[in-house]
Amino acid sequence: MKRKCILSFGNEFKYDDNVASIHLNDRPDAVYDRDVDRLYFQKLSSITGIFKGIDQLYRAATEQEVKDFLHSDYMVPVNNFCAADVTVPLRKRIAHVREILSELTEDEKQKLWGYIECYCLDLKTDSEKFAVGSKEDLKLLLYGIEQRFYTTDVHNEKRLANSFMKIPS
């Protein structure tokens, strides 16, 4: 290199005028797939220094946010289910669905509760709330809020979408 600089990626990146080399990791932090125009990262922590605020997209709900969520107007914890029982993947999903719910009108929420009730009959209580007594119950409710349930047209089979992609209209 003719110019003296270093550009290193890992937990952060930096530029240094006093060094004449580039440091490369044995394994890349990210891989770009040109065919689908996507950048895949090994660990979220390795890109937070490059893409400020990206950690907020995949953040986990705090203990208080989980407690508030479990005691919301439409849900009731049962069987001593509490925030301590909620795993990190479910906490991430809670953080995501809290954003979804914050953007819905009351009419949209009522439609959503009806949608969830169609697919998760065992969760509905007499008090018109969803009873969550296990991690599996919570996962089903969260999937419902994300609207991942669907019914096939031909065989009328109820299914759960493991992943989804919006189709442009």
Contacts in CASP RR format, 6 or more apart in sequence:
PFRMAT RR
TARGET T0000
AUTHOR 0000-0000-0000
METHOD contacts of the structure
MODEL  1
MKRKCILSFGNEFKYDDNVASIHLNDRPDAVYDRDVDRLYFQKLSSITGI
FKGIDQLYRAATEQEVKDFLHSDYMVPVNNFCAADVTVPLRKRIAHVREI
LSELTEDEKQKLWGYIECYCLDLKTDSEKFAVGSKEDLKLLLYGIEQRFY
TTDVHNEKRLANSFMKIPS
1 20 0 8 1.000
1 21 0 8 1.000
1 22 0 8 1.000
4 16 0 8 1.000
4 17 0 8 1.000
4 18 0 8 1.000
4 19 0 8 1.000
4 20 0 8 1.000
5 15 0 8 1.000
5 16 0 8 1.000
5 17 0 8 1.000
5 19 0 8 1.000
5 20 0 8 1.000
6 14 0 8 1.000
6 15 0 8 1.000
6 16 0 8 1.000
6 19 0 8 1.000
6 21 0 8 1.000
6 22 0 8 1.000
6 23 0 8 1.000
7 13 0 8 1.000
7 14 0 8 1.000
7 15 0 8 1.000
7 22 0 8 1.000
8 14 0 8 1.000
8 22 0 8 1.000
8 23 0 8 1.000
9 25 0 8 1.000
9 29 0 8 1.000
9 30 0 8 1.000
9 46 0 8 1.000
9 50 0 8 1.000
10 25 0 8 1.000
10 29 0 8 1.000
10 46 0 8 1.000
11 45 0 8 1.000
11 46 0 8 1.000
11 48 0 8 1.000
11 49 0 8 1.000
12 49 0 8 1.000
12 50 0 8 1.000
13 49 0 8 1.000
13 50 0 8 1.000
27 42 0 8 1.000
28 42 0 8 1.000
29 41 0 8 1.000
29 42 0 8 1.000
29 43 0 8 1.000
29 46 0 8 1.000
29 47 0 8 1.000
30 39 0 8 1.000
30 40 0 8 1.000
30 41 0 8 1.000
30 42 0 8 1.000
30 46 0 8 1.000
30 47 0 8 1.000
31 39 0 8 1.000
31 40 0 8 1.000
32 38 0 8 1.000
32 39 0 8 1.000
32 40 0 8 1.000
33 39 0 8 1.000
33 40 0 8 1.000
41 47 0 8 1.000
44 54 0 8 1.000
44 55 0 8 1.000
44 58 0 8 1.000
47 54 0 8 1.000
48 54 0 8 1.000
48 55 0 8 1.000
58 92 0 8 1.000
59 92 0 8 1.000
59 95 0 8 1.000
60 88 0 8 1.000
60 91 0 8 1.000
60 92 0 8 1.000
60 94 0 8 1.000
60 95 0 8 1.000
61 69 0 8 1.000
61 91 0 8 1.000
61 92 0 8 1.000
61 94 0 8 1.000
61 95 0 8 1.000
61 98 0 8 1.000
63 83 0 8 1.000
65 94 0 8 1.000
65 95 0 8 1.000
65 98 0 8 1.000
66 83 0 8 1.000
66 86 0 8 1.000
66 91 0 8 1.000
66 94 0 8 1.000
67 82 0 8 1.000
67 83 0 8 1.000
69 75 0 8 1.000
69 94 0 8 1.000
69 98 0 8 1.000
70 77 0 8 1.000
70 81 0 8 1.000
70 82 0 8 1.000
70 83 0 8 1.000
70 86 0 8 1.000
70 132 0 8 1.000
71 77 0 8 1.000
73 129 0 8 1.000
74 109 0 8 1.000
74 113 0 8 1.000
74 129 0 8 1.000
74 130 0 8 1.000
75 129 0 8 1.000
75 130 0 8 1.000
75 131 0 8 1.000
75 132 0 8 1.000
75 141 0 8 1.000
76 125 0 8 1.000
76 127 0 8 1.000
76 129 0 8 1.000
76 130 0 8 1.000
76 131 0 8 1.000
76 132 0 8 1.000
77 131 0 8 1.000
77 132 0 8 1.000
77 133 0 8 1.000
78 131 0 8 1.000
78 132 0 8 1.000
78 133 0 8 1.000
79 133 0 8 1.000
79 134 0 8 1.000
81 132 0 8 1.000
81 133 0 8 1.000
81 134 0 8 1.000
81 137 0 8 1.000
81 138 0 8 1.000
85 134 0 8 1.000
85 135 0 8 1.000
86 94 0 8 1.000
86 135 0 8 1.000
86 138 0 8 1.000
87 135 0 8 1.000
90 135 0 8 1.000
90 138 0 8 1.000
90 139 0 8 1.000
90 142 0 8 1.000
93 139 0 8 1.000
93 142 0 8 1.000
93 146 0 8 1.000
94 142 0 8 1.000
96 146 0 8 1.000
97 142 0 8 1.000
97 145 0 8 1.000
97 146 0 8 1.000
100 145 0 8 1.000
100 146 0 8 1.000
101 109 0 8 1.000
101 145 0 8 1.000
104 112 0 8 1.000
112 144 0 8 1.000
112 145 0 8 1.000
112 147 0 8 1.000
113 130 0 8 1.000
115 144 0 8 1.000
115 147 0 8 1.000
115 149 0 8 1.000
116 123 0 8 1.000
116 130 0 8 1.000
116 141 0 8 1.000
116 144 0 8 1.000
116 145 0 8 1.000
116 149 0 8 1.000
117 123 0 8 1.000
117 124 0 8 1.000
118 149 0 8 1.000
119 140 0 8 1.000
119 144 0 8 1.000
119 149 0 8 1.000
119 158 0 8 1.000
120 130 0 8 1.000
120 140 0 8 1.000
120 141 0 8 1.000
120 144 0 8 1.000
122 137 0 8 1.000
123 130 0 8 1.000
123 131 0 8 1.000
123 132 0 8 1.000
123 137 0 8 1.000
123 140 0 8 1.000
123 141 0 8 1.000
124 130 0 8 1.000
124 131 0 8 1.000
125 131 0 8 1.000
130 137 0 8 1.000
130 141 0 8 1.000
131 137 0 8 1.000
132 138 0 8 1.000
132 141 0 8 1.000
143 149 0 8 1.000
143 160 0 8 1.000
148 160 0 8 1.000
148 161 0 8 1.000
148 162 0 8 1.000
148 164 0 8 1.000
149 158 0 8 1.000
149 159 0 8 1.000
149 160 0 8 1.000
149 161 0 8 1.000
150 158 0 8 1.000
150 159 0 8 1.000
150 161 0 8 1.000
151 157 0 8 1.000
151 158 0 8 1.000
151 159 0 8 1.000
152 159 0 8 1.000
END
